[in-house]
Amino acid sequence: MKKLKNHLIGIDQGTRVFADFEEGGQMWTGDGPREARFPVTFSEEFKTLPMVQVGLTMWDTDGKTNQRADLRAEDIKLKGFDLVFRTWGDSRIARVRADWMAIGEIRDSDEWELY
């Protein structure tokens, strides 16, 4: 469990749409392991590493193949993280919408570091 030591808690959120169908991209036409990685920058830097939650909010796939997905927040830092979507095998992904939310400690405007 992450325990927050600060009365200043920040929540940031966003959405990323990935569409490979329209451009004939690898997620739609390929097979085997495939990955899409998107850098996300928070609107304000956190004081400590935030907790980041991701979820699929739209899923558009080819119904004739197996539907496989792995959605993750990776490389979480104070300023942002990588939103990563993966599929594999014969799955054909046309579109995905992923939402994310980051919660963590933020700095007070009166707080500053000397070094």
N, C-alpha and C positions, 0 to 999 in steps of 0.2 A: 504494500500500500504506500502510495506517495503521500506524505504529510506536508502541507504547506505551512511555512512559518511566518507568513506575511499576511497582513490584512488587505493588501492590494493584490487582488486576483484579476488576471486578464483572461478574456475569452476571445479568440479569433476564429473565424470560420470562412470557408470558401467552397467553391464547386469547380470541378474540372471536367469538361466533356472531351472524350476521346472518340473520334469517328474515323474509322479506317475504310469503311465500305465505299464511300464516295470517291476516294482516290485510288482504289484498288490496292490498298496497303497490305502489309505482311500479316496483320491480325486477321484479315478477311481471306486472303488468297493462300497463305502459307500453311505449313503444318510443322509439328514438332514444337520445341520450346520457343516462345516469343515473349518479348518484354517491351513495355512502354514506360519510360521514366520521365516524370515532370518535376522540375524544381518548383517549390512553393516558398515564397517569402512572406513572413508574417508582417502585418501592418505596423507592428512595434516589436522591438526586441524584448524577449523575456529575461528576467533576472536569473532564473534557474531553468533547467531543461523542463519544458512543458510536457504534459501528457497529450498525445495526439491520437484521436479516434478517427477512423476512416470507415466509410460504408458505401456500398453500391446503391444508387438511387434510381438508376435506369439501366436496363440490360437488354440489348438487342442482339440476338444471335441467330445463327442458322439452325432451325429446328431439326434438320436431318442429321446433325452430328452431335456428339457428346458436348455438353456445356460445362466447361472447366474454367475456373477463375481463381486468381489469388491477388488480393488487393492489400497493400501494406504501406505503412509509413516507415521509411528507412532513413538512416543518417540524420536523425533529429538533432538539431542544434538550436541555439538561442534565437537565431534569426530566421530559421526555416527548416525544411525537411524535403525529402524526395518522396513524391507520391508515385508508387510503382504498381502497375497492373501487369499480370502475367497470365498467359494461357499456354496450353500444350496439347499434344496429340492432334486429333483432327478437328478440334473446336474452331469454329469460324465466328469471329466477333465483328459485328458491324459497328455498333456504338455502345459506349459505356459512359455513364455519368457517375462520378465519384464525388461525394461530399466529405469534408474534413472539418474537424473542430479541435482546437488546441486550447488547453486550460493550464494556467500556471501562474507563478509569482511574477509580478512586474515591479519596476522601480517606482518609487515616489518621485515626484518632480523635484523635491527638495533633497533627494538622496544623490550623492555623487561619490566617485572613487578618486582617491589621490593617486594611486598607482595601479 
